[in-house]
């Protein structure tokens, strides 16, 4: 599996404003973004999620979702997952679960793509 990025969520107790850098990864939960998942994710969800994100939803970008937008993000992901192919549906379920934990902690969901 070729990974082209990760989705990060700050853990409880991590300093506020901490960025997901190689030195700080222990302070973050992460979900890898496989290359095989990225294109279907982008085609299915980029347009719907772009209004909620800070930054462009593109492969070589970093973009994030503020705590105030996480419930809407989760709703969009879950609605679109119903018709998604099984491999994308499984990844979307993991993304929604990670976003729920972020919402509970009132922290951002950050995509760092390469």
C-alpha positions in Angstrom: 0.0 0.0 0.0 1.4 3.3 -1.1 0.6 6.1 1.4 0.4 9.7 0.1 -0.5 11.4 3.3 -2.0 11.2 6.8 -5.0 12.6 8.6 -4.0 13.8 12.1 -6.0 14.6 15.2 -4.3 16.0 18.3 -4.5 13.6 21.3 -5.8 14.6 24.8 -3.2 16.5 26.7 -1.2 17.6 23.7 -0.3 21.3 23.7 -2.7 23.5 21.9 -1.5 24.7 18.5 1.0 21.9 18.1 1.5 20.9 14.5 1.9 17.4 13.2 5.6 17.4 12.5 7.9 14.4 12.7 9.1 15.5 16.1 5.5 15.7 17.5 3.8 12.6 16.0 3.4 11.0 19.4 0.9 13.8 20.3 -1.4 12.8 17.4 -3.6 10.0 16.3 -3.3 9.4 12.6 -5.0 7.7 9.7 -2.9 6.9 6.6 -4.2 8.0 3.2 -3.5 5.3 0.7 -2.9 6.3 -2.9 -5.7 3.9 -4.0 -8.2 5.7 -1.8 -7.2 9.3 -2.6 -8.7 9.6 -6.1 -12.1 8.1 -5.1 -12.2 10.2 -2.0 -11.4 13.4 -4.0 -14.0 12.6 -6.7 -16.7 11.7 -4.2 -16.2 14.3 -1.4 -13.8 17.1 -2.3 -16.6 19.4 -3.7 -18.9 18.7 -0.8 -16.2 19.2 1.9 -14.4 22.1 0.3 -16.9 24.6 1.9 -16.0 23.2 5.3 -12.2 23.0 5.0 -9.5 25.5 5.6 -7.3 25.1 2.5 -7.6 23.4 -0.8 -8.5 19.7 -0.9 -5.8 18.6 -3.2 -3.2 15.8 -3.2 -0.1 17.9 -2.5 -1.7 20.2 0.0 -2.3 20.5 3.8 -5.8 21.3 4.7 -7.9 21.0 7.8 -11.3 21.1 9.3 -12.1 23.3 12.4 -13.9 21.9 15.3 -17.0 23.9 14.5 -17.2 22.1 11.1 -16.6 18.5 12.2 -20.2 17.5 12.7 -21.1 18.7 9.2 -17.9 16.9 7.8 -18.9 13.7 9.5 -22.5 13.9 8.1 -21.2 14.5 4.6 -18.8 11.6 4.9 -21.4 9.2 6.2 -24.0 10.2 3.6 -21.5 9.6 0.7 -20.1 6.4 2.2 -23.5 4.7 1.6 -22.9 4.5 -2.1 -19.1 4.2 -2.0 -17.1 1.1 -3.0 -16.4 -1.2 0.0 -12.7 -0.3 0.2 -13.5 3.5 0.2 -16.4 2.9 2.6 -14.2 1.2 5.1 -11.6 4.1 5.0 -14.4 6.7 5.3 -15.8 4.9 8.4 -12.3 5.1 9.9 -12.1 8.8 9.0 -15.5 9.5 10.5 -14.5 7.8 13.7 -11.3 9.8 13.9 -13.3 13.0 13.2 -15.8 12.1 16.0 -12.9 11.8 18.4 -11.6 15.2 17.3 -15.1 16.7 17.8 -15.2 15.3 21.3 -11.8 16.9 22.0 -12.7 20.2 20.2 -9.6 19.9 18.0 -9.0 20.2 14.2 -8.7 17.3 11.7 -5.6 18.0 9.6 -4.8 16.3 6.3 -1.1 16.4 5.4 -0.7 15.2 1.9 2.5 14.6 -0.1 
